[in-house]
Amino acid sequence: MPYGERLPVDTRIIQRIMRSPQMMAEQGSGFMSAWGGPALYTRLARRPAAERMVYYAISEGHTTSDAISVVTGLDVRTVEGAVSSLEGQGLVTKGAVTTKKGV
């Protein structure tokens, strides 16, 4: 999963595919599965880039602020802020990420 700030597909295209049974059939059952499915992709696309990057890093098993910082290129403070925001939205569970103090 890339951690860049840009998304590979415009959400308008995702929405168009989702509204069309024929286009959905062409995409198959795994449509956008690497991104958590089309609905999650669209939801995360509306969030700041840091939150998206942190969410996907957590979903790939990175569990410390330091590790997420390394793979995303974000500073630890930004990572921790994104984690707090994601927790508040219910996208990650409390304690999904530990800080150095919590290790």
CYANA upper distance limits for C-alpha pairs under 8 A (distance plus 0.5 A):
  1 MET  CA     34 ALA  CA      8.21
  1 MET  CA     56 TYR  CA      7.76
  3 TYR  CA     53 MET  CA      5.64
  3 TYR  CA     56 TYR  CA      7.97
  3 TYR  CA     57 ALA  CA      8.09
  3 TYR  CA     71 VAL  CA      7.99
  3 TYR  CA     72 THR  CA      6.08
  4 GLY  CA     53 MET  CA      7.56
  4 GLY  CA     72 THR  CA      8.05
  5 GLU  CA     49 ALA  CA      5.68
  5 GLU  CA     50 ALA  CA      7.98
  5 GLU  CA     53 MET  CA      7.79
  6 ARG  CA     49 ALA  CA      8.13
  7 LEU  CA     45 ALA  CA      7.88
  9 VAL  CA     13 ILE  CA      7.58
  9 VAL  CA     14 ILE  CA      7.90
 10 ASP  CA     14 ILE  CA      7.31
 11 THR  CA     15 GLN  CA      6.65
 11 THR  CA     41 TYR  CA      8.50
 11 THR  CA     42 THR  CA      6.32
 11 THR  CA     45 ALA  CA      7.79
 12 ARG  CA     16 ARG  CA      6.64
 13 ILE  CA     17 ILE  CA      6.71
 14 ILE  CA     18 MET  CA      6.67
 14 ILE  CA     38 PRO  CA      7.09
 14 ILE  CA     42 THR  CA      8.04
 15 GLN  CA     19 ARG  CA      6.74
 16 ARG  CA     20 SER  CA      7.01
 17 ILE  CA     21 PRO  CA      8.24
 17 ILE  CA     23 MET  CA      5.78
 17 ILE  CA     24 MET  CA      6.26
 18 MET  CA     23 MET  CA      7.93
 18 MET  CA     24 MET  CA      6.53
 18 MET  CA     38 PRO  CA      8.34
 19 ARG  CA     24 MET  CA      8.47
 20 SER  CA     24 MET  CA      6.61
 21 PRO  CA     25 ALA  CA      6.56
 22 GLN  CA     26 GLU  CA      6.77
 23 MET  CA     27 GLN  CA      6.82
 24 MET  CA     28 GLY  CA      6.84
 24 MET  CA     31 PHE  CA      8.23
 25 ALA  CA     29 SER  CA      8.18
 27 GLN  CA     31 PHE  CA      6.04
 30 GLY  CA     37 GLY  CA      8.29
 31 PHE  CA     37 GLY  CA      7.00
 31 PHE  CA     38 PRO  CA      7.50
 32 MET  CA     36 GLY  CA      7.06
 32 MET  CA     37 GLY  CA      5.17
 32 MET  CA     38 PRO  CA      5.98
 32 MET  CA     41 TYR  CA      8.10
 33 SER  CA     37 GLY  CA      5.02
 33 SER  CA     38 PRO  CA      8.01
 35 TRP  CA     40 LEU  CA      7.87
 35 TRP  CA     41 TYR  CA      6.36
 36 GLY  CA     40 LEU  CA      6.17
 36 GLY  CA     41 TYR  CA      6.88
 37 GLY  CA     41 TYR  CA      6.63
 38 PRO  CA     42 THR  CA      6.56
 39 ALA  CA     43 ARG  CA      6.68
 40 LEU  CA     44 LEU  CA      6.50
 41 TYR  CA     45 ALA  CA      6.49
 42 THR  CA     46 ARG  CA      7.29
 43 ARG  CA     47 ARG  CA      7.68
 44 LEU  CA     51 GLU  CA      8.40
 44 LEU  CA     52 ARG  CA      6.39
 45 ALA  CA     49 ALA  CA      8.48
 45 ALA  CA     52 ARG  CA      7.80
 47 ARG  CA     51 GLU  CA      6.88
 47 ARG  CA     52 ARG  CA      7.10
 48 PRO  CA     52 ARG  CA      7.08
 49 ALA  CA     53 MET  CA      6.62
 50 ALA  CA     54 VAL  CA      6.58
 50 ALA  CA     74 LEU  CA      7.97
 50 ALA  CA     78 THR  CA      7.82
 50 ALA  CA     79 VAL  CA      7.80
 50 ALA  CA     82 ALA  CA      6.89
 51 GLU  CA     55 TYR  CA      6.47
 51 GLU  CA     79 VAL  CA      8.42
 51 GLU  CA     82 ALA  CA      5.40
 51 GLU  CA     83 VAL  CA      7.74
 51 GLU  CA     85 SER  CA      8.12
 51 GLU  CA     86 LEU  CA      7.42
 52 ARG  CA     56 TYR  CA      6.77
 53 MET  CA     57 ALA  CA      6.69
 53 MET  CA     72 THR  CA      6.87
 54 VAL  CA     58 ILE  CA      6.64
 54 VAL  CA     68 ILE  CA      7.15
 54 VAL  CA     72 THR  CA      7.70
 54 VAL  CA     79 VAL  CA      7.01
 54 VAL  CA     82 ALA  CA      7.18
 54 VAL  CA     83 VAL  CA      7.51
 55 TYR  CA     59 SER  CA      6.67
 55 TYR  CA     83 VAL  CA      8.24
 55 TYR  CA     86 LEU  CA      7.94
 55 TYR  CA     91 LEU  CA      8.33
 55 TYR  CA     92 VAL  CA      8.07
 56 TYR  CA     60 GLU  CA      6.74
 57 ALA  CA     61 GLY  CA      7.17
 57 ALA  CA     62 HIS  CA      6.15
 57 ALA  CA     68 ILE  CA      6.61
 57 ALA  CA     71 VAL  CA      7.85
 57 ALA  CA     72 THR  CA      7.93
 58 ILE  CA     62 HIS  CA      5.44
 58 ILE  CA     63 THR  CA      6.65
 58 ILE  CA     68 ILE  CA      7.92
 58 ILE  CA     96 ALA  CA      8.08
 58 ILE  CA     97 VAL  CA      8.15
 62 HIS  CA     67 ALA  CA      6.51
 62 HIS  CA     68 ILE  CA      6.39
 62 HIS  CA     97 VAL  CA      8.36
 63 THR  CA     67 ALA  CA      7.42
 63 THR  CA     68 ILE  CA      7.68
 63 THR  CA     96 ALA  CA      6.86
 63 THR  CA     97 VAL  CA      5.13
 63 THR  CA     98 THR  CA      6.83
 64 THR  CA     68 ILE  CA      6.74
 64 THR  CA     97 VAL  CA      5.52
 64 THR  CA     98 THR  CA      5.24
 64 THR  CA     99 THR  CA      6.27
 64 THR  CA    100 LYS  CA      8.07
 65 SER  CA     69 SER  CA      6.48
 65 SER  CA     76 VAL  CA      6.38
 65 SER  CA     79 VAL  CA      6.76
 65 SER  CA     80 GLU  CA      7.09
 65 SER  CA     97 VAL  CA      6.82
 65 SER  CA     98 THR  CA      6.68
 65 SER  CA     99 THR  CA      5.83
 65 SER  CA    100 LYS  CA      8.04
 66 ASP  CA     70 VAL  CA      6.78
 66 ASP  CA     76 VAL  CA      6.79
 66 ASP  CA     99 THR  CA      7.77
 66 ASP  CA    100 LYS  CA      8.10
 67 ALA  CA     71 VAL  CA      6.89
 68 ILE  CA     72 THR  CA      6.44
 68 ILE  CA     73 GLY  CA      8.49
 68 ILE  CA     74 LEU  CA      8.29
 68 ILE  CA     76 VAL  CA      8.49
 68 ILE  CA     79 VAL  CA      7.54
 69 SER  CA     73 GLY  CA      5.93
 69 SER  CA     74 LEU  CA      5.45
 69 SER  CA     75 ASP  CA      6.08
 69 SER  CA     76 VAL  CA      6.10
 69 SER  CA     79 VAL  CA      6.95
 70 VAL  CA     74 LEU  CA      7.75
 74 LEU  CA     78 THR  CA      6.78
 74 LEU  CA     79 VAL  CA      6.92
 75 ASP  CA     79 VAL  CA      6.85
 76 VAL  CA     80 GLU  CA      6.63
 77 ARG  CA     81 GLY  CA      6.73
 78 THR  CA     82 ALA  CA      6.64
 79 VAL  CA     83 VAL  CA      6.63
 80 GLU  CA     84 SER  CA      6.73
 81 GLY  CA     85 SER  CA      6.80
 82 ALA  CA     86 LEU  CA      6.59
 83 VAL  CA     87 GLU  CA      6.55
 83 VAL  CA     92 VAL  CA      8.16
 83 VAL  CA     97 VAL  CA      8.02
 84 SER  CA     88 GLY  CA      6.70
 85 SER  CA     89 GLN  CA      6.89
 86 LEU  CA     90 GLY  CA      6.74
 86 LEU  CA     91 LEU  CA      5.73
 86 LEU  CA     92 VAL  CA      6.29
 87 GLU  CA     91 LEU  CA      6.39
 87 GLU  CA     92 VAL  CA      5.54
 87 GLU  CA     93 THR  CA      6.25
 87 GLU  CA     94 LYS  CA      6.52
 92 VAL  CA     96 ALA  CA      7.06
 98 THR  CA    102 GLY  CA      5.97
 98 THR  CA    103 VAL  CA      6.72
 99 THR  CA    103 VAL  CA      6.88
